[in-house]
Amino acid sequence: MKRVSTRQLTFAAMFAALAVVLSIYPFTFYLPSGSRITFREIPIYLCSFALGPVWGGLCSFIADLVGTLITSSANAWNPLFALNAVLTGVLPGLLFRLVFKKQKQTLRTALSIIPVNLLVSLFLVTLWLHVLHFDGGVPFWAHLLLRLLLVAVMTAVQILAVRMLYPLVDKGLNGGKNA
């Protein structure tokens, strides 16, 4: 079994805490369609890219659980959305480290985030909102189309932010050595 370093544990905890902070009120904007604009995925993607898919999934799950427990919303913790959180943490790390490892950094980042956002943020979130009747009675496909623009814009923002921040995270994780 691979030994866990204090640096890895510290970075994972920092990413989870940052994701929780970014998922609460001043940093989250709620839309009438039941959707929200949030930046919580950025530290999750950074964690998954820098530490790997297992750390990314664990970080995202903890951020989802803690974020749900400390917010004052009436929404209870839901395993369907927890599954989304775990997938959001695991899949980009797998794609980044295994599938697209030979691509240039910007393309690698984009190709690791876009499929996850299409699967999780667009399809699964829309599906769970529909199944749980949080979609305001809008048909599934109509709600999916309404969310498409939001997901496209947020994906572009996430790719840009992760691309700019990842070299700093990688350098910090490697103790100031060459990133």
C-alpha positions as CSV (number, residue, x, y, z in Angstrom):
1,M,0.0,0.0,0.0
2,K,1.3,3.4,-0.9
3,R,2.1,5.7,2.0
4,V,0.1,8.9,2.4
5,S,2.2,12.0,2.9
6,T,1.3,14.8,5.2
7,R,1.5,17.2,2.2
8,Q,-1.1,15.1,0.3
9,L,-3.4,15.0,3.2
10,T,-3.0,18.7,3.8
11,F,-3.6,19.6,0.2
12,A,-6.7,17.3,0.0
13,A,-8.2,18.9,3.1
14,M,-7.5,22.4,1.8
15,F,-9.2,21.5,-1.5
16,A,-12.2,20.1,0.3
17,A,-12.5,23.1,2.6
18,L,-12.2,25.5,-0.4
19,A,-14.9,23.5,-2.3
20,V,-17.2,23.9,0.8
21,V,-16.5,27.6,1.0
22,L,-17.2,28.1,-2.7
23,S,-20.5,26.2,-2.5
24,I,-22.1,28.4,0.1
25,Y,-24.1,31.6,-0.2
26,P,-21.8,34.5,-1.3
27,F,-20.1,32.4,-4.0
28,T,-23.2,30.6,-5.3
29,F,-25.9,32.1,-7.4
30,Y,-29.3,30.3,-7.6
31,L,-31.3,30.4,-10.8
32,P,-35.1,30.1,-11.2
33,S,-34.7,26.8,-13.1
34,G,-33.5,25.0,-10.0
35,S,-29.9,25.4,-11.2
36,R,-27.1,27.2,-9.6
37,I,-23.8,28.8,-10.6
38,T,-21.0,27.7,-8.3
39,F,-17.3,27.4,-8.5
40,R,-16.9,24.5,-6.1
41,E,-15.7,22.1,-8.9
42,I,-12.5,24.1,-9.4
43,P,-10.7,22.9,-6.3
44,I,-12.1,19.4,-6.8
45,Y,-10.6,19.3,-10.3
46,L,-7.3,20.6,-9.0
47,C,-7.3,17.9,-6.3
48,S,-8.1,15.2,-8.8
49,F,-5.4,16.4,-11.3
50,A,-2.7,16.9,-8.7
51,L,-3.4,14.1,-6.2
52,G,-5.2,11.5,-8.4
53,P,-8.7,10.2,-8.8
54,V,-9.0,8.5,-5.4
55,W,-8.1,11.7,-3.6
56,G,-10.3,13.7,-5.9
57,G,-13.3,11.5,-5.2
58,L,-12.7,11.5,-1.5
59,C,-12.3,15.3,-1.4
60,S,-15.4,15.8,-3.5
61,F,-17.5,13.5,-1.3
62,I,-16.3,15.1,1.9
63,A,-17.0,18.6,0.4
64,D,-20.5,17.5,-0.6
65,L,-21.3,16.0,2.8
66,V,-19.9,18.9,4.9
67,G,-21.3,21.5,2.6
68,T,-24.8,20.0,2.9
69,L,-24.5,19.8,6.7
70,I,-23.4,23.4,7.3
71,T,-25.6,25.2,4.8
72,S,-28.9,26.6,6.1
73,S,-30.9,25.3,3.1
74,A,-33.8,23.0,3.5
75,N,-32.1,20.4,1.2
76,A,-31.0,17.2,2.9
77,W,-28.0,15.2,1.9
78,N,-28.9,13.0,-1.1
79,P,-26.9,10.0,-2.2
80,L,-27.8,10.7,-5.9
81,F,-26.0,14.1,-5.7
82,A,-23.2,12.5,-3.6
83,L,-22.7,10.1,-6.5
84,N,-22.4,13.1,-8.7
85,A,-19.8,14.6,-6.3
86,V,-17.7,11.4,-6.4
87,L,-17.9,11.1,-10.2
88,T,-16.8,14.8,-10.4
89,G,-13.8,14.0,-8.3
90,V,-12.8,10.6,-9.8
91,L,-13.4,10.9,-13.5
92,P,-11.3,14.0,-14.3
93,G,-8.3,12.5,-12.5
94,L,-8.6,9.3,-14.5
95,L,-8.9,11.2,-17.8
96,F,-6.1,13.6,-16.9
97,R,-3.6,11.0,-15.7
98,L,-4.4,8.0,-17.9
99,V,-6.3,8.8,-21.0
100,F,-5.0,12.2,-22.0
101,K,-1.5,12.2,-20.4
102,K,0.3,12.8,-23.8
103,Q,-1.7,15.9,-24.7
104,K,-0.5,19.4,-24.3
105,Q,-1.5,20.9,-20.9
106,T,-4.4,23.1,-22.0
107,L,-6.0,20.4,-24.3
108,R,-5.4,17.8,-21.6
109,T,-7.2,20.0,-19.0
110,A,-10.1,20.6,-21.4
111,L,-10.5,17.0,-22.5
112,S,-10.5,16.0,-18.8
113,I,-13.2,18.5,-17.7
114,I,-15.6,18.6,-20.7
115,P,-16.8,14.9,-20.6
116,V,-17.3,15.1,-16.8
117,N,-19.4,18.3,-17.1
118,L,-21.4,16.8,-19.9
119,L,-22.1,13.6,-18.0
120,V,-22.4,14.9,-14.4
121,S,-23.3,18.6,-14.5
122,L,-25.5,18.5,-17.6
123,F,-27.1,15.0,-17.8
124,L,-27.0,13.5,-14.2
125,V,-27.9,16.7,-12.4
126,T,-30.8,17.3,-14.8
127,L,-31.9,13.7,-14.4
128,W,-31.8,13.9,-10.5
129,L,-33.6,17.2,-10.5
130,H,-36.3,15.7,-12.7
131,V,-36.6,12.5,-10.8
132,L,-36.9,14.3,-7.5
133,H,-39.3,16.9,-9.0
134,F,-37.1,19.9,-8.4
135,D,-37.3,21.0,-12.0
136,G,-40.5,23.1,-11.6
137,G,-42.6,20.7,-13.8
138,V,-40.4,21.5,-16.9
139,P,-40.0,18.4,-19.1
140,F,-36.6,16.6,-18.8
141,W,-35.4,17.5,-22.3
142,A,-36.5,21.1,-22.0
143,H,-34.7,21.4,-18.6
144,L,-31.6,19.8,-20.2
145,L,-31.6,22.4,-23.0
146,L,-32.0,25.2,-20.4
147,R,-29.0,23.9,-18.5
148,L,-26.8,23.5,-21.6
149,L,-25.8,27.1,-21.8
150,L,-25.1,27.3,-18.1
151,V,-22.9,24.2,-18.3
152,A,-21.1,25.4,-21.4
153,V,-20.2,28.7,-19.8
154,M,-19.2,27.2,-16.5
155,T,-17.0,24.6,-18.3
156,A,-15.1,27.3,-20.0
157,V,-14.6,29.2,-16.7
158,Q,-13.5,25.9,-15.0
159,I,-11.0,25.1,-17.8
160,L,-9.5,28.5,-17.7
161,A,-9.2,28.6,-13.8
162,V,-7.8,25.1,-13.5
163,R,-5.3,25.7,-16.3
164,M,-4.1,28.8,-14.6
165,L,-3.9,27.4,-11.1
166,Y,-2.7,23.9,-11.7
167,P,1.0,24.8,-12.2
168,L,1.0,26.6,-8.8
169,V,-0.7,23.6,-7.1
170,D,1.7,21.2,-8.7
171,K,4.7,23.3,-7.7
172,G,3.3,23.5,-4.1
173,L,2.6,19.8,-3.9
174,N,6.1,18.9,-5.1
175,G,7.7,21.1,-2.4
176,G,8.9,23.9,-4.7
177,K,10.6,21.4,-7.0
178,N,10.1,21.7,-10.8
179,A,6.4,21.5,-11.5
